Amino acid sequence: MFVDLRQLRHFIALVECRNFTQAAQSSNISQSAFSRSIQALEQSVGARLIDRNRNLEPTRKGLVVLEHARRLIGNAQELVNDVSQFNEREEVEMRFACGPAPAAWLMPQAVGLFTQRLPKVRLHFQVDNWQALGQRLLSDDFEFIIADSRYFEFNPDYQVQNLSQHRWAFCCRSGHPLAAQERVTVEQMLRYPIAGTVRPPNLRKALVELSGRPDFKTGIECENGYSLVPVVLNSDAIGTTSASPCNPHLADGSLVLLDVEGLDQQAEEFFTHYGIISRAGFRLSYAAQTLMECFLEADRELQARDRQAREV
């Protein structure tokens, strides 16, 4: 029996996604090619691995193959990692990914530290939402990701190292009609379009509680919340931003934080929950371990700068 590691990766992706289209997208191949890959794997093992009549659940034989597939993929990655230990000072490649927020405020510092320590290692990174990143992490596309840790910390397939928490707040541009007010009411704020992404549950929860509605849809929405900052700077839209005094848009006065009546901005939903997520039980390459240490160091430095700025 011939076993193709790519087919095993595709099978793992299908079990995780329970959808051929999404699994194919996470594997970066067409749906037709993905379907042929699953069919070829089933032919190789001589059994149906997925019950197509029951929400694509793995069959009993499929569960056996799934267990071995994850072990084989893990062993293959460990082989690559062990060999790469001898070549870390040569031109090797390391792949990782970030959510939009940590990619904007933490990744530049971490990558800067990394390139000083391993200048010959080629970095390849991707910025995407946590669902896509989590699926591709299990599919062995990345060694680790930086994302909202709440979606991973109770899943035994992942290992999480939490980063420090940072408070966010509603904001507007400096010339906005609300910018000069010491406090604003919820009604005043909601007269203007809200620009944001409701993918993080904390933002959606805050907007639902503020509006008193059973659900809330932003007036201007984007997957990448940091892409909305220029929109807020050039319109009367209300956005969100880090409340850190080190935030350059607050430091130069281009953005103003809004003090909203009745809003407890020390509540849990107004703090970030990012972490470094890797696959449980998998050995990481020396380059990946080094970059993870750089993220932790950059996070500590950012936290220290925040404390110093607040003491001034």
N, C-alpha and C positions, 0 to 999 in steps of 0.2 A: 504493500500500500504506500503510495507516494503522498506525503503531507507537505503542502505549500504554506509557509508561514504567513504569506499575504492573505490566503484564504482563511486561515485561523483568525487573523486580525479582523477580517470582514465579519466573520461569524460572531466574534466578541462584540463588535460594534452593533450588529443586528440585535443581539440579546439585550444590549444596553438601551438601544433606541426603540425597539419593538415597532420599527417602521422602516421599510426598505428605502424610501426617499431620503429620510433624515440620516440613516446609516450610510447611504451612498455619499451624501454631502459631507458627512464627517470624515469619510475615508478619501475624499477628493477624487472620486471616480464617478462615471455616469451610472444611472440606476440600472441600465441594461447590463453593463459590465459587472456591476455589483451582484445582480441576480445570477448571472452566469457563474460568478465566483462561488456563490453559495451552493448552486446546483452541482458544480464540479466537486466541491468538498463532500457533498452528500454522496455523490457517485464514488468518490475515493474510499469513503468509509462503508459504503454499501447500506446506508440507512437514512431515513428522514431525520433531520436534526431539529427542524422547526415545525410546529403544528400550525399550519396556515389557517386553520379553522378556529383556533383558540388564541387570538391576539398575539400570534407569532411566539408563543411560549416554547421554550426548548422541550423536546421530547425527553424520555428517560435516557436514551442513548445520547441525545444532544447535551444533557447535563454532564455526562461522562466526558464527552469531547470538550465541553466548555472548561471543565476542570483542568484537563491536560493542556488545552490550548493556552490558558493563562500561564500555566507552569512553563510551557515551551517558549512562549513569547518572553517571559521573564528571564529564562535561562539564556535566550539568544541575546537579550539586551545586556545581561551580565557579561556575556562573552565579549560583546563590543566594548563595554566599559572597561573590562580587565585589559584588553589589548590596548585601548586608548590610553591607559595609565602610562604606557611607555612612550607615548607620542604627544603628551600634553604641551610640550614646548615646541611642537611642530604645528603645521597648519591643519588642525582638526576642526570639526564643526560641532557646536552645541546648540540644541533647540529648546526654547522655552516660550512661554506666552503669558500675557498680562490682561487683566480687565482694563477698561479705559481709564479709570481714575488712578490706580497705581502706576499705570504706564505714563501718566502725565506728571505726577508729583514725586514718584519714588524711583522709577526705573532709570532716569538719566544719571542720578547720583550713583546708583548701584553699578551701572554699566561703566561709568567713569572709573570707579574703584577696581572693577574687574579687569579692564583693559590695561591698567597699570601693572597688575599682577600676572596676567597671562595674555600678553599682547598678540601672540600668534594664533590664539584660538579664535576661530570665526564664529560669531554669534548670529543666530537666525531666530527672530522672535515674531510673534503675531499678537495683535490686539483684537479681542473679541469678547462676547458676553460669556458668563460663567457656564451656561448649559453647553455651548459649543466646545468650550475649552475642556470641560470635564470629560466629555465623550472622547475627545481627541487625545486626552491624557491617557485614558484607558486603552485607546487604540495604538499607543506607543508612538504618537507623533511628537510628543514633548517629554522632556525629563521631569519638568515641574511647571506649575503655573502659579501666578499671583492673582487671587480672586477673592470674592466674598466667601469667607470660610464657613459661614453658617450652613451652606448647602453641602458641605463635605465632612464636617467634623464628627458626625455620628454615623458615617458610612465606613464600614470596615475595609473597603477597597482603597481608602485614602489615608494618608498621614498628613497632619496639619501642624504647622508652626505659626501661631498667631503673631501678627504685627501689632504695634501700638494703635490704640484707637484715637481718632481725631473727630472733633465736632464739626458738623456742617450747619449752615443756616440759610434762610431765604435772603435774597439780595436784589438790588436793582442798580442801574447806572447812576453816576453821580448827579446827572441833570434830570433825573426822573422826578415827577411831581411828588412822590412820597419820600424822596431822599432827605429832605430837610426836616421831616417830622421826627420827633423823639420817639414816639410810639405810633403804630398804625393798627387799625382794627382789621379783623379778618375780612369784613365786608369791603373795606377800602382796598386791601390787597387783591381780593378776588375780582375786582373790577377790571383788572389787567390780565392778559393771557399769562398762564404759567408755562414756563419753558423747562422741560426736564425729561428724564426717562423714568417711567414707573416700574421698570424691571426690579430695582431694589425694593424689597417690601417695606423698608423703613420710610422711604419717601411717600409711597402710596398710602401707608397707614396715617402719616401726618396729614396728608391732603384730605383724606376721608374724614378724619376727626375735625380738621379745621372747617371744612365745608358743611359738615353735618349731613352729607349725602351718603347713600349706601355704597357708592363707588365714585371715583373721580378720574376724569380724563384730562390730561394736560392739553393746553391749547397749542403748544409747539413741542413736538416730541422727537427724540433722536436716540438711537441705541447708545451713542457715545455722548455722555453728559458733558464732557469737556469741549465738544464741538459746539455746544450751545452758549458758551461764554461770550463769543463774539456777537451772537444774536442779542443777548441781554445788553451788551455794551452799546449796541446800535439800535435799540428799540425801547419801548416802554414795557416789555415783558419782564415778569418777575422770575428770577432763576434761583439756583442754589450754588453755594460755593463753600470752600473750607473756611472756617472761622478763625483759622490760625493767623496770628499777627505776621507770620512769614509769608502769607499769601501775597504775591506781588501785586495783584489787582486791588487789594485792600491797602497795601503799603503806599501805592502811588495815587490812591484816592479815586480810581476809575470805577470801582464798585463800592457800594455802601450796604452794610448789613442792616436788615430790617428787624426792629424790636416789635414783635407782634403780640398784642394783648391776648392774655389767656393761653399763651403758648409756653410750655415748659421746655425750654431749649436744653435742659440738662437731662431730659428723658432719654432712655436707651435708644429709641429710634433715631435720635439726632447724632449718633456716633457711628463711625465706620467699623466694619468687622472684616478686615482683610487679613489674609494669611498666605503662607507658602504651602502649596498643596502638591504632594508627590504620591506615587502609588505605594501602597503598603506592601512591604516585603520585597521591594525591588532595590537593588544596589544602584546608587547613582555614580556617574563618572566623576573623576576628580574635578573637571571643569564645572560640572553642575553643582557639586558641593561648594566649590569656591564662590560661584556666583550667588548661591543661596546665602553664604556668609556675608557677601557684599551687600545683599538686600537687607540683612539684619543689621549690619553696621550702618548703612545709610538711614535705616529707620531710627536707630538710636541717636544718630547725629541730628536728624530732623526733630525728634522729640526734645533733645537738649536745646536746640535753637528756639523752639517754641517756648520752653520754660524761661530761657534768658530774655526773650522778647516780652514776655508777660511781666517779668520782674522790673523792666525798665519803666 
